[in-house]
Amino acid sequence: MKEHIKKTIIFVIAALILYGILFFIIKNRIINNYKVQIIMLVGINIILALSLNLIIGFTGQLALGHACFMAIGAYTSAVLTVNFHMPFIVAIIAGGLAAGLAGFLIGLPTLRLKGDYLAITTLGFGEIVRVIITNIDYLGGARGFVNIPPKSTFTWVYFAVVVTFLVIYNIIHSSSGRAMISVREDEIAAEAMGINTTKYKIEAFVIGSFFAGVAGVLFAHLYMFIDPSGFTFMKSIEIVIFVVLGGMGSITGSILSAGVLTVLSEFLRDFADYRMVFYSILLIVMMLFRPQGLMGTKEFSLGFLKKKNKVGGEKNGTIKSK
């Protein structure tokens, strides 16, 4: 336990030092505003990738509607800041809680399903949420929600990433995290051992939904405009690609994948219509030559992380229990 606390403290200190360096660079305009915006978008996508990895990578539940929780957080916060002039921290918490509540309401009936059935159901719920938003004039309807104040800053995004990382890292290395991983490895065996699999699947789903909502809040107040077309099925697939390419069951793999693909998509901005074609080709190549993803189940050896998850080693993209 003391070792775990020590690693967490080391990570927090390293994160503060990195923040100081990046803040100095941004404050002194060593990089322009466009590059700062890209860095913030990378941070938002990292939050999305980490939150979905908890559901897909560590709990083994194929969810294809993650963008709808991002939308719920974005619209909830936009209403609070524009119509009720709430402080940004209140909007962040409210957006996350609204998405988490939606995750609970959706997960309660659907997470008893498995495999393709769960994927299709979450996909359907994602489209239902998008269509409902499209038909509510109070939320701007198909025209979108405008005049959102630019509340998202580098500091907000950076520390949101740090908090997301710490929460998910500590969950994975707790008894709840080990139960989630056991569900992924063999749900029938986990049930036979007395683990309430539905409980831990819902827990992972709610936590992942909460952080997706937080990412939506930051996204809305970064671009100051949101519309339903930004939270389609393709957005959910893009988040899934972050997780799959980075390695399902690897926290640092999700960070690496989200960062690389976000920057790469900016270079491909002139070919926006073909971006998903490129992603698809990249995914096919990865599945052929490295199906476990860039990192598999490994983590970067950074002192505060083990080279491999404590619960097992890498083999064919899975974690084997000791």
C-alpha positions as CSV (number, residue, x, y, z in Angstrom):
1,M,0.0,0.0,0.0
2,K,2.8,2.4,0.9
3,E,4.5,1.6,-2.4
4,H,1.3,2.4,-4.3
5,I,1.0,5.8,-2.5
6,K,4.6,6.5,-3.2
7,K,4.1,5.9,-7.0
8,T,1.0,8.2,-7.0
9,I,3.0,11.0,-5.3
10,I,5.8,10.6,-7.8
11,F,3.3,10.8,-10.6
12,V,1.7,13.9,-9.2
13,I,5.1,15.6,-8.8
14,A,6.1,14.7,-12.3
15,A,2.7,16.0,-13.6
16,L,3.1,19.3,-11.8
17,I,6.7,19.7,-13.2
18,L,5.4,19.0,-16.8
19,Y,2.5,21.4,-16.3
20,G,5.0,24.1,-15.2
21,I,7.1,23.6,-18.3
22,L,4.1,23.6,-20.7
23,F,2.5,26.6,-19.0
24,F,5.8,28.5,-19.4
25,I,5.9,27.7,-23.1
26,I,2.3,28.7,-23.7
27,K,2.5,31.8,-21.5
28,N,5.5,33.1,-23.4
29,R,3.9,32.3,-26.7
30,I,6.7,30.0,-27.8
31,I,4.0,28.0,-29.6
32,N,1.0,29.7,-31.3
33,N,-2.7,29.4,-30.3
34,Y,-3.4,26.9,-33.0
35,K,-0.9,24.4,-31.5
36,V,-2.2,25.1,-28.0
37,Q,-5.7,24.2,-29.2
38,I,-4.3,20.9,-30.7
39,I,-2.7,20.1,-27.3
40,M,-6.0,20.7,-25.6
41,L,-7.8,18.5,-28.1
42,V,-5.2,15.8,-27.5
43,G,-6.0,16.0,-23.8
44,I,-9.8,15.8,-24.4
45,N,-9.3,12.7,-26.6
46,I,-7.0,11.1,-23.9
47,I,-9.9,11.5,-21.4
48,L,-12.2,9.8,-23.9
49,A,-9.8,7.0,-24.6
50,L,-9.0,6.3,-20.9
51,S,-12.7,6.3,-20.0
52,L,-13.7,3.9,-22.8
53,N,-10.6,1.7,-22.0
54,L,-12.0,1.1,-18.6
55,I,-15.2,-0.3,-20.2
56,I,-13.8,-2.2,-23.2
57,G,-10.2,-2.9,-22.2
58,F,-10.4,-3.7,-18.5
59,T,-14.0,-4.9,-18.2
60,G,-14.3,-6.5,-21.6
61,Q,-17.7,-4.9,-22.6
62,L,-17.9,-3.8,-26.2
63,A,-19.7,-0.4,-26.0
64,L,-20.3,1.6,-29.2
65,G,-22.2,4.6,-27.9
66,H,-19.5,6.5,-26.0
67,A,-20.1,9.7,-28.0
68,C,-23.6,10.0,-26.5
69,F,-22.2,10.5,-23.0
70,M,-19.8,13.1,-24.4
71,A,-22.9,14.9,-25.9
72,I,-24.8,14.7,-22.6
73,G,-22.0,16.3,-20.7
74,A,-21.4,19.0,-23.5
75,Y,-25.1,20.0,-23.7
76,T,-25.6,20.0,-19.9
77,S,-22.7,22.3,-19.3
78,A,-23.6,24.6,-22.2
79,V,-27.1,25.1,-20.8
80,L,-25.7,25.8,-17.3
81,T,-23.0,28.3,-18.4
82,V,-25.1,30.1,-21.1
83,N,-28.6,30.1,-19.7
84,F,-27.9,30.0,-15.9
85,H,-24.4,31.6,-15.8
86,M,-23.0,28.8,-13.6
87,P,-19.3,28.7,-12.7
88,F,-17.3,26.4,-15.0
89,I,-16.4,24.0,-12.2
90,V,-20.1,23.5,-11.5
91,A,-20.7,22.9,-15.2
92,I,-17.9,20.3,-15.3
93,I,-19.2,18.4,-12.3
94,A,-22.8,18.6,-13.5
95,G,-21.9,17.5,-17.0
96,G,-20.0,14.5,-15.7
97,L,-22.8,13.6,-13.3
98,A,-25.5,13.9,-16.0
99,A,-23.4,11.6,-18.3
100,G,-22.8,9.2,-15.3
101,L,-26.5,9.0,-14.5
102,A,-27.3,8.3,-18.2
103,G,-24.7,5.6,-18.1
104,F,-26.3,4.0,-15.1
105,L,-29.8,4.2,-16.6
106,I,-28.6,2.7,-19.9
107,G,-26.2,0.2,-18.3
108,L,-28.7,-1.2,-15.8
109,P,-30.8,-3.0,-18.4
110,T,-28.2,-3.5,-21.1
111,L,-25.1,-4.7,-19.3
112,R,-26.8,-8.1,-18.7
113,L,-26.2,-8.6,-22.4
114,K,-22.9,-9.8,-23.8
115,G,-20.9,-9.4,-26.9
116,D,-22.5,-8.3,-30.1
117,Y,-25.9,-7.8,-28.4
118,L,-24.4,-5.3,-26.0
119,A,-22.6,-3.5,-28.8
120,I,-25.8,-3.1,-30.9
121,T,-27.8,-2.0,-27.9
122,T,-25.3,0.8,-26.9
123,L,-25.1,1.8,-30.5
124,G,-28.9,2.2,-30.5
125,F,-28.9,4.2,-27.3
126,G,-26.3,6.5,-28.7
127,E,-28.4,7.2,-31.8
128,I,-31.5,7.7,-29.7
129,V,-29.7,10.4,-27.6
130,R,-28.5,12.2,-30.7
131,V,-31.9,12.2,-32.3
132,I,-33.6,13.5,-29.1
133,I,-31.1,16.4,-28.9
134,T,-31.7,17.1,-32.6
135,N,-35.4,17.6,-31.9
136,I,-35.1,19.8,-28.8
137,D,-35.2,23.5,-29.8
138,Y,-34.1,24.5,-26.4
139,L,-30.8,22.8,-27.1
140,G,-30.5,24.4,-30.6
141,G,-31.9,21.4,-32.4
142,A,-30.1,20.5,-35.7
143,R,-28.7,24.1,-35.9
144,G,-26.5,23.5,-32.8
145,F,-25.9,25.3,-29.5
146,V,-24.1,28.6,-30.0
147,N,-22.5,31.3,-27.9
148,I,-20.9,28.9,-25.5
149,P,-18.3,30.8,-23.4
150,P,-14.6,29.9,-24.0
151,K,-14.1,28.5,-20.5
152,S,-11.8,25.6,-21.4
153,T,-8.1,26.5,-20.9
154,F,-4.9,24.5,-21.0
155,T,-5.0,24.3,-17.2
156,W,-8.5,22.9,-17.0
157,V,-7.8,20.3,-19.7
158,Y,-4.4,19.3,-18.3
159,F,-5.6,18.7,-14.8
160,A,-8.7,16.9,-16.0
161,V,-6.4,14.5,-17.8
162,V,-4.3,14.0,-14.6
163,V,-7.4,13.4,-12.5
164,T,-8.8,10.9,-15.0
165,F,-5.5,9.0,-15.1
166,L,-5.2,8.9,-11.4
167,V,-8.8,7.7,-10.8
168,I,-8.7,5.0,-13.5
169,Y,-5.2,3.9,-12.5
170,N,-6.2,3.5,-8.8
171,I,-9.5,1.7,-9.8
172,I,-7.6,-0.8,-11.9
173,H,-5.2,-1.5,-9.0
174,S,-8.0,-1.9,-6.5
175,S,-10.1,-4.9,-5.6
176,S,-12.9,-3.5,-7.9
177,G,-10.4,-3.3,-10.7
178,R,-9.3,-6.9,-10.2
179,A,-13.0,-7.9,-10.3
180,M,-13.5,-6.0,-13.5
181,I,-10.5,-7.7,-15.1
182,S,-11.8,-11.1,-14.0
183,V,-15.1,-10.3,-15.7
184,R,-13.2,-9.6,-18.9
185,E,-11.1,-12.8,-18.7
186,D,-13.9,-15.2,-17.9
187,E,-17.3,-13.9,-16.8
188,I,-18.7,-17.4,-16.1
189,A,-15.7,-18.3,-13.9
190,A,-16.0,-14.9,-12.1
191,E,-19.7,-15.5,-11.4
192,A,-18.8,-19.0,-10.1
193,M,-16.3,-17.4,-7.7
194,G,-19.1,-15.2,-6.3
195,I,-18.3,-12.0,-8.1
196,N,-21.3,-9.9,-8.9
197,T,-20.4,-9.3,-12.5
198,T,-23.4,-7.0,-13.3
199,K,-22.4,-4.7,-10.5
200,Y,-18.8,-4.3,-11.7
201,K,-19.8,-3.9,-15.3
202,I,-22.3,-1.1,-14.3
203,E,-19.6,0.5,-12.1
204,A,-17.1,0.6,-15.0
205,F,-19.8,1.9,-17.3
206,V,-20.9,4.7,-15.0
207,I,-17.3,5.8,-14.3
208,G,-16.4,5.7,-18.0
209,S,-19.6,7.7,-18.8
210,F,-18.8,10.3,-16.2
211,F,-15.4,11.1,-17.6
212,A,-16.8,11.0,-21.2
213,G,-19.2,13.7,-20.0
214,V,-16.3,15.7,-18.5
215,A,-14.5,15.5,-21.9
216,G,-17.7,16.7,-23.6
217,V,-17.8,19.8,-21.2
218,L,-14.2,20.7,-22.1
219,F,-14.9,20.1,-25.8
220,A,-18.0,22.4,-25.8
221,H,-16.2,25.2,-24.1
222,L,-13.1,24.9,-26.3
223,Y,-14.9,25.2,-29.6
224,M,-17.8,27.4,-28.3
225,F,-20.3,25.5,-30.6
226,I,-21.8,22.0,-30.5
227,D,-24.3,20.3,-32.7
228,P,-25.7,16.7,-32.9
229,S,-23.6,15.9,-36.0
230,G,-20.5,16.1,-33.8
231,F,-21.6,13.1,-31.7
232,T,-22.6,10.5,-34.3
233,F,-21.8,6.8,-34.4
234,M,-18.5,7.7,-36.2
235,K,-17.3,9.7,-33.2
236,S,-17.9,6.6,-31.0
237,I,-15.9,4.5,-33.5
238,E,-13.1,7.0,-33.4
239,I,-12.9,6.6,-29.6
240,V,-12.9,2.8,-30.0
241,I,-10.0,3.1,-32.4
242,F,-8.0,5.0,-29.8
243,V,-8.5,2.1,-27.4
244,V,-7.9,-0.7,-29.9
245,L,-4.8,0.8,-31.4
246,G,-3.3,1.7,-28.1
247,G,-3.9,-1.7,-26.6
248,M,-7.0,-2.8,-24.7
249,G,-6.0,-3.0,-21.1
250,S,-3.1,-0.5,-21.4
251,I,-3.6,3.0,-19.8
252,T,-0.4,4.5,-21.4
253,G,-1.3,2.8,-24.7
254,S,-4.6,4.7,-24.8
255,I,-2.7,8.0,-24.1
256,L,-0.1,7.3,-26.8
257,S,-2.8,6.3,-29.4
258,A,-5.1,9.2,-28.7
259,G,-2.2,11.7,-28.9
260,V,-0.7,10.3,-32.1
261,L,-4.1,9.9,-33.9
262,T,-5.3,13.4,-32.9
263,V,-2.1,15.1,-34.2
264,L,-2.2,12.9,-37.3
265,S,-5.8,13.9,-38.0
266,E,-4.8,17.5,-38.0
267,F,-2.1,16.8,-40.7
268,L,-4.9,15.1,-42.7
269,R,-7.3,18.0,-42.3
270,D,-7.1,18.8,-46.0
271,F,-8.3,15.2,-46.6
272,A,-11.0,15.2,-44.0
273,D,-13.4,13.1,-46.1
274,Y,-10.8,10.3,-46.2
275,R,-9.8,10.4,-42.5
276,M,-11.9,7.5,-41.5
277,V,-10.7,5.5,-44.5
278,F,-7.1,6.0,-43.2
279,Y,-8.2,5.0,-39.7
280,S,-9.8,1.9,-41.2
281,I,-6.7,0.9,-43.1
282,L,-4.6,1.5,-40.0
283,L,-6.9,-0.6,-37.9
284,I,-6.8,-3.5,-40.5
285,V,-3.0,-3.4,-40.6
286,M,-2.8,-3.3,-36.8
287,M,-5.1,-6.3,-36.5
288,L,-3.1,-8.3,-39.0
289,F,0.4,-7.6,-37.6
290,R,-0.2,-6.7,-33.9
291,P,-3.8,-7.6,-32.9
292,Q,-3.1,-6.7,-29.2
293,G,-2.4,-3.0,-30.1
294,L,0.6,-0.9,-29.7
295,M,1.2,-1.6,-26.1
296,G,-0.9,-4.7,-25.6
297,T,-1.5,-4.9,-21.8
298,K,1.9,-3.4,-21.0
299,E,2.5,0.0,-19.6
300,F,5.4,2.4,-20.0
301,S,8.0,1.9,-17.3
302,L,7.9,5.3,-15.7
303,G,8.6,4.4,-12.1
304,F,5.0,4.8,-11.0
305,L,3.8,2.0,-13.3
306,K,4.9,-1.5,-13.6
307,K,6.1,-2.7,-17.0
308,K,3.2,-5.1,-16.9
309,N,-0.1,-5.0,-15.0
310,K,0.3,-6.5,-11.6
311,V,-2.5,-8.9,-12.4
312,G,-0.7,-10.6,-15.2
313,G,1.3,-10.6,-18.4
314,E,0.8,-10.1,-22.1
315,K,-0.2,-12.9,-24.3
316,N,-2.4,-12.6,-27.4
317,G,-3.7,-9.2,-26.1
318,T,-5.0,-10.6,-22.8
319,I,-4.0,-10.6,-19.2
320,K,-3.5,-13.9,-17.5
321,S,-4.1,-14.1,-13.8
322,K,-1.3,-15.3,-11.6
